[in-house]
Structures are given as C-alpha cells and as structure tokens.
Amino acid sequence: MKILLVEPSYYTKFPPLGLLKLASYYRSRGNQVKLVRGLHEDLGFKPDQIAITSLFTYAWKQVHETIDFYHNKFSTAKMRVGGIYASLMPSRLQSAFPFIDINIGLFEEADKYLPAYDLLEEVEEWKNWDSTILFTSRGCIRHCPYCVVPQIEGNVRRTIEDLKRYVYPGHKRIILWDNNFFASPNWKKLLNELYDINLPVDFNQGIDCRLIDDEKAGMIATLRISDIRLAFDNIDVKKSFTNAVTCFSNNGINRRKIFAYVLYNFYAEGLLEDTPEVFFERVKHIAELGCVSYPMRYEPLFALEKNCFTSPLWTADQLDMVVKARRILGFGGAFPPYIGLVNKLQKANCFEEAFSVFPLKRNNLSELMREQKAEIILSA
Amino acid sequence: MSVVRFTDEAFGAKLIEAITAGLYDGNLNCLREYVQNSIDSKAKRIDVYFENKITLVIKDNGEGMDKEKLENALQFGKSEKTEKDIGWRGIGLWSGVPTCRKIVIVTKRQKNPKLRIEINADQLREKYNQPIPAIKVLSAVTGNIEELELGADESIQDSQYTMIRLEGILPNQYAIFNDKDIKDYLSRTIPVPFNIREFKLGKEISKRLLEKGVETRETVVFFENQQIFRPPYADDLFFDYLIDKEFVIKGQTIAYGWFLSSKNNRALTPPNRGIYFKKKGMTIGEETLISKLSEQTYNQWQYGEIHIINESLKENAARNNFEANNDLLDPFYKQVGEFVRSFQSMNYYQSSNVASNKIEQLKKQADIEDPKKMQNKIDRLKTRLERNRSFPAEPALNGMKKIIDNVSTKDKESLKKLEEQVEEKRKVQKNDPIKEKRDQFNEFIKTAHPSLKKHLEKTTQKGKMELNIDAMDPVKDILQQKTGLTLDTICKLSQKAYDWKTVEKGDNGPILKLSGEVYCDRNFGVMIHALHDLFVNSAKHKKGEPTFAFFESMTEEERLHIIMDFTAAQDLVLRLIEKSIPNKKT
C-alpha cells in the first residue's frame, strides 16, 4: 500500500516526529511511504491512504487547507488526521471534514518505532536535520492547569529503555522531549546512558525545578549541555527554583546559561494568581539570581488565533508592554541579567516602572544599550 | 526399569540460542539464510537494502507464503523443503535473532491475503538464559499472524512476494552490517551471475558449467539498488586459459571445478582471490577451507570454483563445511588437496620462468637509474630465471604449461633487449661532461672546510645539484660569533660595501645589477647576490619560489657550475672569516 504523510506548512522548529514514527509503523507492514510538508501539486506518488498531522490549535488553518487540498487531489484515498489540534478539537475538525478519520491522543503502537528520519532528506525544510528526538517518558506527574499534556498523554510512564538503540546513526545531538524528565524513576540510568552516548543533550521541554537536587544537578553538569531550561511559571515554586539554580551553579554551570520560562497571562478562577506584579516579581528574582528569563504568554488550549486571549488580571496595554520590553530591553525575546536591566528591575516599584520603555529619556536608553553591549563583550 | 519420558519441558530456551546465535558463526550469515529462502521460493529478483539506516530489508518476488506455509516456516527443524531446495533444515527464519530487535515477515502468495508476523528478537535473547521451556518462549515472542490491507497496485489474485525485515539492527552490530562488508559477503556467498562486462571469461565459464550439468541457480540480487555479481571482476589479472577439472571417485563425478591462474607472480588479492566450494550455487565454507586441504604452503595465485554435483555430499547446517558422515568426503578432499598442491608446483614453475612484471618495472627504471645498478638488477633476475623447476604432472594443467612457456620465451627475449639497452647507456655515460664535473665536485667536498663538509655530506647525491640553504648557516654563525654584530647589521654593511641591487634576466642567463648602469659577470655576481640574499632571508630560497626561478631555469651543466662556484666561495668566506678576526667574547 502507498501512504502519503503530510505535515501542514505551519511554523515550527521541529520536524513532525509523530509522522516519522507513523512512517516506520507503516513500513513495518510492508507499505511504501512518502513524506511532504505543505501542498504539492506534483508528487509522483498515488497514495492509497493519507495521514495528516496537526500542531497547536491556533495553527488550524493550514491543517484545514491541507486536508482540502489533498482530498481534492486524491479523493479516493482514505484520510486520517492526528496531532494536537485533532486531539483537542476533534468535533470541530470532523464537522468540517466528515470524510476523515481522526486519531485522538497518542497512537501507542507506533510510538515505539524509531522515527523514519531518512524521509526528512526528501523534504526541503528538514533535509539538514541532524538531531535525534527522544521521549524517554510520556505524560507528567503534575497537573498544571495551563498545560495540555495530562489531557493528551495522561500520567507519567516510561516509554523506551536502552537509549543507544534509538539514537539515529550519524545524528549530532539528542533532544529530549520528555514533559518531565526527572519524574521518571529511571532518571539515573538514563542520565548515565546519555553520558555514555556522549552527544550534546538538550532537555528541550525544561526541567522541573522542584525535582532538582545536588546529585541530579551534578550529573547534568557532566553531560554535553549548552544551557539549562527551568520553568518558573508559578510564584509558589520560588524556593525550589532558587534552590535549583544554586545546585546547578555549585556544580559549575554558569548562571547565565540557566533559562527560566516565565508563564504570564494565565487565568483560571482560584487556581493560580498570575498578575503583572507577580510576573514582575519572578522576572526580577531570576535577574537577581543572574539567570535569563524567557516570558511565555499563555494561550488557552482551544485558542484558534494566537495572542488574542487577555487574562482578566492583565490589560492589553500591560501585555503590550511585555512584548515591547522583550524587544527593546531584552535580547532574542529573553531578559538576560545585564547590569543595566537588573538595576532597572531593582529600582522599579511596580510592573509598569519595570517594563516601561518610553518614559526613559533618549540618553538613558542609549546608556542602557551601551551597558548592555559592554556586558555582552565582557561575557563573551 | 523405567523409560525416560520427554516432555516439552525437556527443551529449554538455551537451545534456541544454540540454534540461532551458535549455528550461524558470523552474523552476516543470516543474510545467506534469507536470500536462500528467497531463491527456493523461485524469486526472479531479490532486493537487499537498508531502510532508515538500521532496518535491513530482504525483499523478493518469489511465491510468498499462505497462512499454513508461514506457520510451517516458523517451526524449528521442520521444513517443507526437500533436498532439491538449497535450504532444507527449517531454521533459517530465526537466523536474524542475534542481530536485531525485531524480525518482521510480510508475505503474500497468489490468491491469498497479505500476511504479517513479527518475532520479538529482543525478548527472545533476554529469555535465552531463563529456565523456561523453549516452546513457551517461542510462543511468547512470536506475534499473531495479521492480515493486511492491499493497496491499489496489488491484487489478491496475482501479487506475490516476501519481505523479511530485520528492524533495529543492534548498535553492537553496526560495524558488522556495513555496506561494503554486506556487498562483499553477498557476492562471494550467494548464487549470483558474473559481470561479463568486466569479466568476459565469465560467459565461457557459465557455458561450461551448464554443459557439465552444474546447477548454479543464478539469481538477480540487488543490494542498495546495485546488482551483485560474483567474483572475479577482471580478465587481465589472469592468463587467458580456463583450467577445468572433474573430481571423480569410483567412476562417479563428485564435483566440477574451473580455475584461472594469475599471470602476475604474486598472490591475488580479494575479491579476486580464492577457491570456493559451491553447492547449488551457494558457497560452502570460507576462502580458507581450500588452504586447509593442501597440507602445505599454498600461495593463492588461482581463482576458482568447485561445484559439488553429487547429491549425497551435503553441507553442514552452519554451511562452513560438509557433513562428515559420508564415505565420499575423505577421498574427495584428498583429491582436492593434491590438486591444490599441483597448483603450488605450477606457481613455482611459473616464478622460475616468467618475469613479465619485473621486466616492465625495470624498463621504467632504465631511464633514470644508474646503468651499473641496472645491470646488477638484470643479473639477479637472470639468475632467478635460470632456476630449473619441473612442471606438475596433473593432466588438467597441461594446457597451462604451453602458456607459461610461451610467456617465458617472450620475457627472456625482452630481458635480453633491455640488457643491450643498458649496455649502450653505459658506453655513452663514460663520455659525459657533467659526470666528470660532478666527480670533481665530489673530490672538492672531501677537502672543504670541516663545517661546510659536514653539511654537504648530509645531502644526497641528488641534493648536491641544489643550492643548499643550510650550508650558509656556518657562515652566518661564524660571522656573528667573530664580529659580535647582529645579522641585520652585517647585511647592511655588506650591501653598502658591495653596492649591489638586484638580479636581472640577461641575454645569456641572469646578471647582477649594481648601482648605476654597471653590470657584473653572471656567475660571480649571482653567486655574491645569492650569498647576500641568503643572509637577508634564507627561508625564501626554496625550490619553486620565484626568487630561485633563475636558477631552476638553467641547464644541468650551468647549474652545476654555479653550485661549484658558490660552494667554493662559501668555503673561501668561511676560511677568511675564521682567520681574519679574533673571537669576540659575547
């Protein structure tokens, strides 16, 4: 059988891992597969089946376009759609396209296969991809109200062992997509395996600061790791966060290489207080610790458009201030602990003062920029 | 007295390891098992390829299996096949267990559904050492037979194929399962045709094998989209003469062999080396099997195949030898051993009579090499060719004697010609002016200033034809030592004193330009300039650099002349400096 796998052409930094595993699953059943990204008129391949993936809900338009396009092109081919959007909003998708089958959640049978990375060589956007993406576990022990993982993947469980077998020969890096790596009781064995494999490792989804102690930080520090990503989404974890930073720092990791995701604009009645002031407090604390903060604007699980939701605890102006501050005061969307920026945050009495950009006089701004530059040079 | 009763429990899981891992001594051997199954299923074409780098696929267009056949194929040692087939022991499907995580079989027989089954090799290996009955283990690691949907380009009526997938080759096997080794392994093991574009004799060999009733089962096999051919891959390594030999025991033809002999007097190199036993086209044992039979040194100057015709001579399960319980084997091996020893005698005979390569090599050297040395080499070769060796009595090799003798006559003639040529060259050399000069120069070196002599003697005969940069080092050192001045100051002073500027290309070679319009005699001028410049920057004066172009463009004789002048001047300078100024203490 011939099976066409399609990744809609939405923005993403990572290749469609699910489709790649599905490809291996299909091949294991003697089928021929082809992977494409976006809409292609001339495929030279007449599929019996088509599998389309999806990503965030706000990237639904490209998914609909893709379904339309390939359904018109190969009207007899059976079509199935999976991925995050399809799992979260199956009825929306089904009512738009009654002829498709929808895969909700994880297709466990395909999850165990080595992704068919070889197919990426044929896709212009991915042909230079050289990293192995691994889930050593699925699901999460936490049930954070703003996170989709419990809904799609459920409770935490181990998926693969003996990582070496899952590292694609020739790849130069390992990207871990575990939602919460250290929630796995297996973490020590896995870290030792990663150490033996001796490739650069990226804990891509961030590390749960509540689970970090000196032993774990010490083991992480022996890996080939370029930066550490932690989450500081909730002011309640301030103590754990501070402790994690200290552990990493004590084990020789430069604080500037510690990035903290800072969630803002989240709202759920009575669950978590996310106000501009709390946001300011977290960013300031991160800066004072000498780490980099990376603000993450909350998107509701079912958002059909990006950046449209405003929490009742935030105003549109305040959200705008964060955007501007990231662009003007920050670097690459993050707030690094430049002396000028730390001073500004420390002097500020409130959110508005901390993140205002315009009230500053031109001179002050350029002074600030100069300081930043000097900082960059010094840290280089 | 009681009878021992065996139950299922009697066969532990360890037995499976003995059969899968133990039987196939090199792990690539599982490829042979799968390809052989494909050939037995009457496949016209077999494709072997990697998918996603670590899944190895063996796909054929043979008859495929229905449910019953698939079930049977998975039984241990219970094959439906007869001895007409290549494989007949019913173990083959499991041979991939030690190499991968999962063996998947996808198969379709005409008028039957497409079927799939997987064997979890990971689990099977884990259970080897557990005290579990083999039967339980086998059922635990084998999945159910699934029926799979057909695509638009397949039909339930006509489609037929089998695809074996070794999914997830284990990391410790990556080194074994590399493209080159797989290709080499397949080409020397499985029944594939010759590439008659590279090896034209292949056509004649195939014809003869057919005449002798040898089943070669040649099949089209591709590895990574490249067709696999069996060696050898070249004609010009061998004498253009096909040796053939029937091995007959008690009037019964056991085997038929064909052989080619190298025309170069040295062992052949893989892949064009070896004498292989074949049965139904499949190789039995490795290249080394034949050497064991000769019982004495055998230099592999021959390539060949010995095809077993007799049905009763069976290969063992590991296919690394024949089953020993056969009355024919010993006399057959004895005959083969004797035949190989005849090859070795023929090799000795050839090395005492043929020297085509050596002569070609000497011809190339004749232009550059010293004629006296050349004569020595020719003499040595002549001694070798005068050795008397007898040709083996083996009748199958009679034709080769004529061939070798013919070549030998030709070789001896061309050696004689070469000798005459060298003799001619020696006569001419005696009147060579350059040689005379060089001899003078060598005489001079013997009497040169000790530190200069040391430098010059270090260089080779050939090196003396170059301006030797290092040779100025003693001058520099002694000057600095005596005057206590820096090199820079010495340079400035010498330039001021002699007032020279540059070297220019004159009508009759380079000339030195002094200030004003004064030109200087080229030999002396160039020499002085070179001396000066060597002080300034000796590193510039390397062969091929523009500053030395003038020197390199001269004839050999001119060059030698300058070098001699230059060396003499160096010698003079050294002696003058040494005598003129007392040592400065630094």
Interface residues (C-beta under 8 A of the other chain):
Chain A: M1 K2 S24 R27 S28 R29 G30 N31 Q32 K46 D48 L114 A116 Y117 D118 L119 K164 R165 Y168 P169 G170
Chain B: E51 N52 K53 I54 T55 R101 V104 V106 K114 R116 E118 L148 E149 L150 G151 A152 D153 E154 M163 R165 E167 G168 L170 P171 Y174
